[in-house]
Amino acid sequence: MDSKQKMSYDAGVAKGQTQEKASTMMDKAGGAAQAAMGTMQSAGQTVQKSAAGAVETVKKATGITK
């Protein structure tokens, strides 16, 4: 293999490795985003339940039936 062929081969190898690393990083970022979204949804549901409980408490304390 002459020098030009070796440089071309090495460039191809480097490109393939870079693409693989980028793909792995994107997969990890996607997983982190999914986990964060699940956490935020859970937190939102907790807040919603707390607010509903607070509304019921106020209704009972003030005698509101609706």
Residue pairs with C-beta under 8 A, 6 or more apart in sequence:
1 9
58 64
59 65
